Amino acid sequence: MSVSDAYARVMPRILVIEDDIGTAREIAAELAGHGHDVTIARDGATGLDRATREGFDAITLDRMLPAVDGLEVVRILRERRITTPVLMISALSDVDERIAGLRAGGDDYLIKPFAPNEMAMRVEVLIRRHHDRADTMLLRAGDIELDLVRRTVHVAGEAVRLLHMEFRLLEFLMRNRGEVVSRRIIFEQVWGYYFDPGANLINVHIARLRKKLDRPGAPSAIQTIKGEGYRLDAG
Amino acid sequence: MLAEPLRFADIRRTSAFRLTAMLGATFAAGIVLLTGTIYLLTARELTDRSDRILADLAGRMLAVAPQALPARVQLETERAGSGLNYYGLLGSDGEPVAGMLRMPSSLRYDQPADIEDAGHGIGPIRLLAKRTDRGETLLVGRDITQIRDLRVRMLGILVWSGVAIAIGVGATAIGLSLGPLRRVRDLQAASRAIAEGHLERRMPLAGRNDELDQFADTVNAMVEDVGRTIAQVKGVTDAIAHDLRTPLTRVRANLHRIAQDDALAPDHRARLTQAVDDLDTVLERFAALLRISELEAGSRRAGFAAVDLGAIAASVADLYEPLAEDSGITLSLDCDPLPLHGDEKLLFEAVSNLVDNAIKFGRAGGHVRITTGGDAARWHLDVADDGPGIAADEREAVLRRFHRGSNAASAPGSGLGLSVVSAILGAHGLRLDLRDAQPGLIARITPAE
């Protein structure tokens, strides 16, 4: 049984720490719609307490909370050696704020207002990354095999030569196989930049990767999901 | 901003220097006049006194019996030795009879005159010639070395005090000019910064409430007013962008959710998708507007580190090479290392934006070149395409918010891309220049000043 199978079997538990009840309900509704079990905490202290005592799969954390603020919550969590992935959500879009959030121990940073499905996608990317065993050295999806040690890729047993960024793009898609990931998330996670480079740019990179992976006559392993992003078939 | 060195030519032009120099010159002229007058009056007085003494001595000699006169002249000459007074007696034929003096050719009878060399090493003297009843010539002279010494001393005083006054006045003039000149320089630097859009800068005040302080105070009040007005306008824009983003994001989410409904008629779904796309454009513009405001607020330093703009350009070229190829454009890179202190991610975004534009507005089958040039102080990084370019009168306008070039209508974009680039570069002390590539456009990044 693979890790992702185990992940799919149990309903992931998400803790939403958010003082604005409207936003909290919105987040909870979207995550529940994606099949998650959601708990809401209305302030930092309660959130910190529940996150410490109960085992959650992921936490969405408002950056600005009364009393104990978001940065403090994530810092204390990390001090207590709780490694639950944290998606920081903030109205502060400044790059300096993002850096502060990630330095304090946040795993990803989302700026308000956000598209709910984008938020859910990010939470799921975080959960999968967290569940991926660190010693996983071979990723498989359908007939694609990616060896992280030898840095080789085989499609149906045939070696495919990928450039550095193509390899990283495929690795990211394979780690999130079977799930839709937006172009923005791809750009942030694979290239590490936080601006919108436009849809075309990611499209051509995907097109190049497809050209190398796809076999004549067979459907492409990477599906375009209109208005949302891409999905690599789990196979 | 680097302070320009103070040159003497600049100091010389200040009013403080000119006024001090003028005052110094007037003072020097006064000193010359005063010293000259003292000298002239003293010299005349001394000469008059010599003349009276000479007349007296001559009178006494002429009172001596004519036969005894040669012996008397000889006696007085010997008695005087090398002293003050000198005597001489010449026969009616002009031949010397007694004494050491001879009749100089320039001398007139009864008119005392200064004689430089009266023979026998005597001179300068004041010399008087008198005719005796027997037709002989009596010469009486008096040493005037003292008067000559006085003249030399007076001249010396004039020259040395002149030099001292010139040095003193020069030093004072420079000293008095430096302070105001430095302040004017500070005011100029502040006004340049304000003109470049740093409305938070103020003219420096010396706290003396002098004319420069009063001027700076007036300008500061004006800048304050302009800043407040601009902040109000920007505040309103930002508030609209900020407040509309949340409801619009909700609308977008709802429309997107509805569009996912399988029961939806295909044309309804297409219209909903179009509406979502349009909303995305609006949200993108709002996000860009708010980012520009943040960048212009200019407090971002957390991400600043030593970076290499040349290497950043190379990464951008890597990222955009597939897009260029897809558009049938050759993307080439020839960049030297450009070490800077800055935010790598922001600079990457700025260069990306320029390369994206060059590909978007370049010529199909054309060429986009990323190059560096210049020297360490005035380097530049160019992103050049060979497309239609931008007309000269439109180049400034495209750097303003929301402006899109006349040939941009068909290309996607918020119209804020170059404003974001300008804001990012501004936060790094860099600037964006648009130039004609003949054909095409060069987007050039250079140090601001």
Interface residues (C-beta under 8 A of the other chain):
Chain A: E26 S93 D94 V95 D96 I99 A100 K112 P113 F114 A115 P116 N117 M165 W191 G192 Y193 Y194 F195 D196 P197 G198 N200 L201 V204 H205 A207 R208 K226 G227
Chain B: R245 T246 L248 T249 R250 R252 A253 H256 A259 T273 V276 E284 A287 L290 R291 E294 S299 R300 R301 A302 G303 D318 L319 Y320 P322 L323 E325 D326 D343 K345 L346 F348 E349 S352 D356 P412
